[in-house]
Amino acid sequence: MKITLDALIVLDAIHRQGSFAAAAETLHRVPSAITYSMKKLEQDLDTPLFNRAGHRARLTESGKFLLSEGRHLLDAVSNLENQVKKVSKGWEAELNIAIADMLPVDNLLELINEFYQQKSGTHIKLHTEVYGGTWDALMSNRADLIIGAPDNGPTGGGYHSRKLCQINWVFVIAPDHPLANEHNPIAEDIISNYRAIAVADTSRNLPPRTAGIYTGQDIFTVPDFKTKIKAHIMGMGVGFLPRYLIQKEIEQGLLIEKKIETGHQTATAYLAWRTGKTGRSLQWFIDQLSSSFFYEQLK
């Protein structure tokens, strides 16, 4: 390799200090060592890097280009060194967090912003999953921490979990849907005659899960809860939605809540992470995500 990090450090010092002598003093080297380093670099690249006319060391166009690109490498190496030091102190280089698509993300974003104040150097990756996709993300190492996973985690263990929050589900339809005229509570055999709107489980390896679907019912599958809500309002089907997601739509008359024979439905959402050594970043989030974290948002 003709360009070394040391040569880039010397080049950068010369430009910042304005002369070979000043760079030598800054780097605690003898001037001859600085001169030799730059002459060798010019010989190796077969191009002049300095215009040596005058007392101040001025870079040629080639020298300017090399310095500009070289500083990116120096910054990257500096960041790498800092990352290595932080990892040695228990901070993970990267932390992948998966949150259930139905949960609000505002509080979590505020928490992540608070985490950045720790200056751990950990790179956070956040993505959403649906239903069993949360468990699948954890067990297939796509996520280090899952937020809002449904109950009945995968058999065989290998993970820790704890209850995070309760989700209240309500059966809703559009005001002009045929079921709007049905008396409460509506029987399952009547509901099964109408199309259900379901969000696709994002699980890749574990068996996908379904909920609130009745035998023989036609299903319209959508990619996320935002789309599901819109499809409900358009009267494209029926089904269950978390109350907190659609309370405004119910109050505005865009959706109607109907009672069903099976009664009120609630589900517990879980926080989970794999067993084994827990890094400082993961532990920080586990400690902060108490059972009341989503309480106000889920009312």
N, C-alpha and C positions, 0 to 999 in steps of 0.2 A: 504494500500500500504506500503510495507516494505522499499522500496527505495524511499527516498524523494529527492527533488532538493537541499534542504539545506544540506543533508548528502553528496551529490555529490560535492557540493561547498566546503565543509570542506575537503573531500578526495582529491580534486584537489589542494587545498591550501597546504595541508600537503606535497603532492608530489612535488609541485613547490618550496616550501620553505625549504624542507628537514627535518623538525621536527614539532612536535605538538606545541611547544612553539612559533616557528616562524610563524606558521599558525595562532595561536591565536592572535598574534600581528597584522598580516596582516588583519585579519577579525574583529579586534577590539573586541575580546572576551577574557574571562579569560581562561587559559589553561585547567581548569577542565571541562569547557563546551565542549571543543574540544575533550577531552578524552572521556567524557560521550557519545558524539554523535557517535564516532567511535565504542565504545564498544557495544552500543545499535544496531548499524548497523550489527556488527558481530554476535550478538546474534540473531537478526531477520533473518539473512541469514544462520545462523548455520555454519559459516565458518570463519576462521581467514583471515583477510585482510592485516595484517602487521606481519612482522617478527621483533619482538621487541628486538632481540639480538643486542647489540651495542648501540651507541648513536644516530645513524641516523635511522629514520623511513623508513624501506624498505618494499615494497609491496610484498605480496605473488603472486603466479600466478593468484589466484582468484582476488586479489586486482588489479593487472595490467589489467585483463580483464574488471573488473567493471569500472575502471577509463577510459579505452579506449572507451568503449561503452557509458559511462556516459558523456564523453565530447561531444559526438554527441548531446546528449539531452541538455546539457548546451548551446551549440552553437545554437541549434534550438530555445530554449527559448529566448536567447539573440536577435536572429534575429526577433522573434515574437514581442518582446518588442519594437524593433526599428520600425517594421512595424506598430504597433499600434500607435506609436508616429507620424509617417509620415502620416498615415491615418487621425489622429486627426487634422493634419495641411492641409488637403485637397488633399493629394496625394492618388490616388487609389491603392489598393493592387494589382490589375491586370487590364490590358487594352488589349482588344482583337481588333486587326486591321485586316480588310479584304481588300485586294487589287484585282482589276480585273486582271484576268490571262493575259490579253493582254497588260497590262501596264508594262513598265520596272521597275525592283525592285532595281536597283543599287543605285539611289538617295535616295530611301526610306530607304535602309539599312544604308546609311551614316547618314541620319537624325535620325534614331533610335540610332545609335552609339553616335551621338551628345546628344541625350536625356539622355543616360546613364551617361553623364558627370554631369547631374543635381543631381545625387545620390538621387533620389526620393524614391528608394526602390520598385517602381512599376514594376511588372513582366509583360513583353510584350509578347503577343502571336500573331504571324503573320501567316495568311493563305490566300490562293487565292480562288476566286469564279469566276464563269463565268456568264455573262449577268445578268439575274434577280436574280441569286444566291446572288449577293451583297445586294440587297434590302431585300431578304429573310433572310440573315444573320443578318441584322440590326433589322428587325421587330421581329425576333424570339430570339433575345438576344444572338446570336452566335458571334456578333461583336458589339463593342461600336462605332466604326468608320469605315466607308466604303469609299474606294478610287477607283474612276473610275466607279461608278454606271451609268447605262444608264438613259436617261431621262424618263419622265412619271413614277415617283415614285408611290408607293401604295396610294390608296385613303384613306381618313380618317385622314391623317396627323399623328402627333405624332413624327415628326422628323424635323430637320433643314437641308437644303441643299443649296449648291452654286456651280456654274459652276467651274470646275477645268481645263479642257483642251479640245481641239478639236482633234478628231481622223479622219485622212484621210484614207478612205478605197479604195482599188483598186481591180479590177477584174483580177485575174491572172490564168494562166494555164501553163502546162509544154510545152516545145517547140515541142514535138512530139504528143501533143493532137490534135484530129481532128479539134477543134475550132481554132487552130493556123492558119489555112488557111482561116478562115472567114474574110471578109472585115469589117472594123470598120464603124459605131458602129454595134454591134451584137444585133439582136432582141431577146426579151425575149422568144418568142416561139421557137427559135432555141436553146437557152441556156437550156430550160426546158427539152430537149431531152437527156441531159447529166447529169451524177451523180454529185450532190453537196456534198461538204465536209463541215460538220458543227460541231462545238464544242458543247458538251452537256451542257445545262443550269444546274447549280448546285442547283437551287431552290428546297427546300424540301416541302414547304407549299404553297407559292405563285405559280400561274400558270407559267410554264416555257415559255420562250420567244424564238422566232426564228427571223432571219433577213436574207435577201438575198436569200431566197428560193422561187422558182417559182412553180406555180400550176402544179401538176402532176410529179414534178421532183423527181427522186430517190435520197435518202440521205444516205451518209456514215457518221455516227456519231462517233466522236473521243473525247478523254477526255480533251485535252488541245490544245493551239495554236501551241506549239512545234510539236506535232504530226500532226496537220493540215498542217503545212508548209511542212513537210516531205511527206505527202500524195499527196500534190499538185505537188511537184517536181517529184514524181514517176508517175504522170499522172493518179492517181486514181480518180480524179474528178476535179471540178472547183469550183469557189466561190470567195468571197471577203476576203481580209486580210488587216490589218493596214499597210500602206506604210512603216513606219519606221521599222517594223519587217522584211520586205523582200527586202528592197532597195538593199542590197548586192547581194541577190540571183538574182534580176533583172539585176543588172550590170554584174554579172557573166554569165548571159544567162541561168541560171537554171530555171527561170520563165519568162513568157512573160506577160506584161500588155496589156489588151485589153479594148477598149472602148465599152460601152453598150448604148442602146438607152435611158435609164433613166438618163444617164449622171453621172457626178462626185458625189460621196457620201461622206458626212461628218457626224459625230455624236459628240454630246457633252457628255463628261464624267463629273460626279458630285462627290462632296465630301458631305457626309451626316452623321448625328449623331442624336440620339434621343433627344427629348425635355426633360426638367427637369433640375435638378442640374448637372452642368458640373464640374467634378473634375479638378484638376490642370494639371494632365498628359494629359487628353483629350484636354483641352484648349490649352496646349502647342503645340500639334500637329496641331490643327485647325489653330492656329496663324502662324505656320511655312509653312503649305501647301497652299501657295498662288496660284493664277491662273497661274503663270509662272513657277511653280515647275517642270513640265515635259517638258517645252517648248523646250529646246535644245535636249532632248532625242527623241522627237516626230517629229523632222524635217524630 
